[in-house]
Amino acid sequence: MSKVLAVDLGGTKIYSALVNRSGEITSGDIRPTNAQDGYQGVVKRILASIARVNTLDEPAVGVGVAVPAYIDPQEGRILFAPNLKWQAVDLKKDLEDALGLPVWLDNDANLAALGEHRYGAGKGYHNLVYITVSTGVGGGLILDGKLYRGAFGGAGEFGHMIAAPEGPGCSCGNIGCLEGVASGCAIKREAQNLVKSGRGHHMLSLAGTIEKIDARVVGQAAAEGDLDAQEILARAGRYLGIAIASVANLLNPEVFIIGGGVACGVGKLILDPAFNEAYRRTYPPYRDSLKIVPAVLRAQTGVLGAAAYAWDQLDQIKR
Ligand SMILES: [Zn+2]
């Protein structure tokens, strides 16, 4: 049975895997990205990681790579990868030259949407919106069964929808983006501000110092019944719900799938307020069809999305 190589290239780690068509990972390798070594250094580490998983008795037929980057969808060139500090690099060509195999790249959030659609919580749906809530907020769209990239490759930037027009500044330079009020960074900022104002004692005692308070600490405090922490997560959830309602009214998808470390870590403490807010704001005739579910692939989201993409591209070549 043939296999593809799938690589989830993150800002902190590289996860490579050999994956069959059913989405089973038969071998895997995880190692640090060491982004500070620069582009050539990271390419070497990707190749070493791939060499570890690509067994000679079952050589792979193609390679899919999920990259935290803006990518030219026609050429597959990386235009800009802020976490890796890369600009205008041709990772597709460099990997193809080194491996002698076809390589396909896409944005990690797009491929996470594809992975959940093919192998995870989105199986069987034709129209879904994938949202990741981790340090930042991102997303990907599957419309009529296909990944939707928009005219210039920028579709699915869920985190930069305006959810709080008067809200805080966003890393993108705008004001009021969802990422500024519902991301792991936003939760951390809210919690630290609360502690600075003299409240949030439980969060402070869990973390030790203000600087160590992050979304994980807020989640732990909330799970232990801390009302301040619960309110911070609920507020982030309500903003998420506002953005979900806007997308529900625009696209009328069958399901919203919520993944990412923060959302998966705190679960219902964010998802329930998000659902309630989204339900209230969704156009009434479609309210009762609103469905928000947690992602299921977790740490495998990136590699399985990259694998699904490689299989799709191989199928297109055969046609
Ligand atoms: Zn923004």
Residues whose N, C-alpha, C, O or C-beta is under 5 A from the ligand:
A	BS01	ZN	G159 H160 C170 C172 N174 C177
